[in-house]
Amino acid sequence: MAMKRVDMLDVSSSKIMEGFLPGMPDAQVRECCREEKTGGQHFVIEMKQGFSAAAGHNSASMDIYVLEGSFSLGDDTLTVGCYTYIPGGMACGDWYSESGARVLFFTNKAFQYFPGEKGEIDMDAGDHIPVMESWKLSWADPMKDIVKKSTWVNPEGEQDRPPGVLTKALRKDDRTGEVIALTALSPGFIDPGTEHHPHNECLYLISGDAYIGYTYDHERKDIKEDLVFKKDCYIGRPPGIRHGPVCTQSGALWLIYLSDMYTGLYTDVADWETRIGGYLATANYRWESLCC
């Protein structure tokens, strides 16, 4: 199902909603996007100091990634960069954050937590991904990691991705094709064309910066130009939304959700050098002197 189109959302300044999550009323939430038919949601929970919720289960599956701080979930402690996947209906332990945390959630349907109730499936269910420390995973060539097809070609005429992209797949579902991955763009990365996908693509900028020259639908309506992304910006793209050219000054680290293995369909952009050059020319890499 198609996600709602969100060209750029600064999540850090979006509205905080309390009582937004059924069964977890103390959670303070900043919503990113939702899928209208399934109710699937992308949002950030801001756990204040002393946040707690009783053990229970959620009817929705949860991809969970820690952006800042730390919290415990049963016997596990999740710190910055930790990820886990909890299938819908699986029991989970008590939630608690002593010092606070900001946590990104992707769910496959509307969040519905049942505190104090036994889970419907066993904790050892095969789909469950226990807590992983993402920094311990090796970076990979995206063509060997999460890409099904790319019409961008390298100088040898082979399908490829523009140089300067690395990925870490956190979850790949062989049945649905869904992918959750970290994607890193190196400082000065340039992708001179536009691309679109036959699947949903949603991205959360964990750190760094990014620039996108154009974003528009297949009818070339509702065109957005010169979008600049900073930390905590979110993008939600249904199939067919063209975007590019893309570059970054300092590098960019994204957490991405794909509803299927990555397929990138590329088109040249005539004025890419003007667009990209204009953004890169604003970079300031100088160290500022500090006065005592």
N, C-alpha and C positions, 0 to 999 in steps of 0.2 A: 504494500500500500504506500502511496506517496505521502511524504512528509510535507508539512506546510513550508512554503518558501520563506526563508529568513535570510536576507542578503547580508546583514551585519547587525549583531546585537551585542552591546557592551553589557555583559551580564553583571559586572561589578556595580553598575549604577541602575540596574533594573529594579523594579518594585519587589520588596520583601513581603512574602505572603505567609501569614501564620494560620494554623489550622487547615492548611491546604492538603495535607496528606492524611487520608482516612486511616485511623489506627495509630498515628504518630503525631498527635496534635501539637507537641512542643517543638516540632521541627520548623525552622525558619527557611523558607524556600524561595529561590529565584528561578522562575521557569524560563527555559530556553525555547522549547518547541513541543508540539504534540502531533501525533498522527490521528486525524479525525475519525477514521473508521475503526481502528483497533484500540484507540485510546493510549497508544504507546507514548511515553513522555521522556523528555530530556530536561534535567533540572539540576541545580546545585543546592544541596542542603548546607546551611551554615549552622554548625553545632556550636552553641555557646559553651562557655566553661560550665562543667557539671551536667551537660546534656545527657539524658538517659532515656531508654525505652526498653520495655520488658521483652524477654525472649518470645518468639512467636514465628509466624511465617507470613509470606506475602503471596497473594495469588498471581502477581506478575513476576516474571524473571527480572533480575537486577544485575546489570553490569555496574560495578562500583570502582571508582578511581579516586584516590586521595590527592587533592590539589594543594592543600596546606594543612598543617597541624597533624593530629593523630587521634585515633579513637580505637576502642576495643569492641570486638564483636564475638561474644562468647569467650573462648580461650585465646583468640587471635588478636594481635595488635597490628593495626594498619597505620603506617606512617606515610609521609609524602612519597608519591610514586608507587604505592602499593595498589594492586588490582585484585579483584575477585569477581567471580560470576556465580550467582545463586539462582538456580532454576525456580520457577514459580512452584509454590507448594512445599518447598524444602524448609525444614525447621532451621532457625538460626538462634544463637544465644543472645544474651543481654547486650544492648548497645550502651556504650558509655564513653564520653570524652571528658577527661579531666581538665585539659587546658584549651579545648576548642579545636574545631577543624572545619575545613571547607571540602565538601565531597561531591563529586560529579556522579550522577546516576543516569543510566539509560534503561528504560523498562520497555517490555514488549506489549504491554497493555496498561490500563490505568492502575496506578499504585493503590493497593488495598492491603494494608497490613493488619494482621490479626494477633495482637499481643496476648500472650498467655495460652495460646492454642497450639496443640501439637501439629507438626507438619504433616502434609499429606504424602510426602515421599521421603525416603531415607536419606540421611546426610551423605551416604556413600554413593548416591546416584551418579551415574557415569558422566552426565553433562556438567556436574559441579566442577568449578575450577577453584581450588584452594587459594588462599592468599599468596600472591607472588610479588616479589620485589623486582619491579620492572628494570631497575638499573643493573641487575645481574644478567639480564638477557643480552645477547649479542645483536648488534645492528646487522641488518641483512639487505641485500639487493632486493628492492620491491618486486622485480620481475620474477624472482624465485620465491617470494614470500606471500604477496597478496594479490598479484596481478593476473587476471585471466587473459586480457587482450589490451594492447595499446597500439594505436595507429601512428604514434610518434615514432620516427625511425632514426637510428643513429647513422653516422657517416658510412658504416658498412652495410646500410640498408636493412638492418634488423630491427624488429619491434623492440622498443626500449622505453625508458623514462628519461627525461632530461637529466644530465649529470648533476650531482649534488643532492640527491634524494636517498634517504635510508629509512627503513621501517623495522618495527618490532611488532609482529602479530601477537596480540594477547589472547584473542579467541578467534577461531575459525570453525564455523558450524558446517559440517559436511552435508547436512540435510537441507538447511535453508540457504546456505551460501553466505550468511552473515559474517562480517568481519569487524572486530575491534582491534585497533592497532595504534601504536605511536608512530608518527611520521616526522622526520627531522629534515629541514631544509638548511643547507650550509650557508654561511654568510656570503652575500653576493649572488645567491642562486637566482637564475633567470629561466623562465619558461615563456618563450616569445609568442606562443599561440593561444587560442582558446581551446577549451575542451568541454565535453558534456558526457553524461553517463546514462545508461539505460536503467539505472538503479538509484535509490536514495544515497545521498552522501551528506554526512553531518560532521562538522569539525569544531573543536574547542581549542583555542590558542592558549596553551599552558604558559609559554614564555616566548619572548622575541617580538618580531614585527613581521608584517606582510603587506603587500600591495596587490590589488587586482584592478586592472584597467577597465574592464567591462564585465557586467553581469546582465544577462537578458534571456528571455524565453525563446522558443523556436520561431515565434512570430515576430521577433525583434521588437516586442513591446515592453514597456516598463523597464527601460534601460537604466542601469545604475553605472556611474563612471567614477574612476579614481577613488576606490574604497581603500582606506588605510586601516589596518588591524593592529591592535596592541593586545597585550596580555588580557585574558578573560573575555575576549571576543568570541562569539559563536556564529556559525553559518549553518543553515539548514537548506538543503537542495533536493527537491523532487527530481525525478528523471527529466532530462532534456534541457536543464538550465545551463546555458553556456557561460563560461567564466575564463577570463584571461585578458591580456598576458599577466603573469604572476612574477613577483620578485620579492626579495627580502634584503634589508640592509645588514642586520646583525645576526640573521639566522632565525629560524622559527621551529618550535616544537608543538605539534598538534596531537590531540587525541582524536581519532576519527572513527566514525561508525559508517559501515557500508551495508546495505541490505543484500548485497551479493558481492562475490569476488570482483575486484576492481576491473572495470572496463573503461578505458579512456579513448574518446573519439576526438581527434584534433583537427583544427582549422587554422590556417595562417591569419595573422593580423597585420594589416598593411602599416599601421603607425606604431608598431610595438616599440621601436627604438625611441621614439619621442616620449611615449608613455613611461616606459621603464627608466629611460635616462632622466626624465624629470623627477621621478621619485628618488632614484639613487643619488642624484645630485644634492639632495637635501640632507644626506647622511653627515653626521658629525662624530668622528672617531677619536677626536682629541681628548686627552685627559685634561680636566679642568684643574688649575692650580688651587690649592687650599691655603688660605691665610690663617696664621695662628694668632 
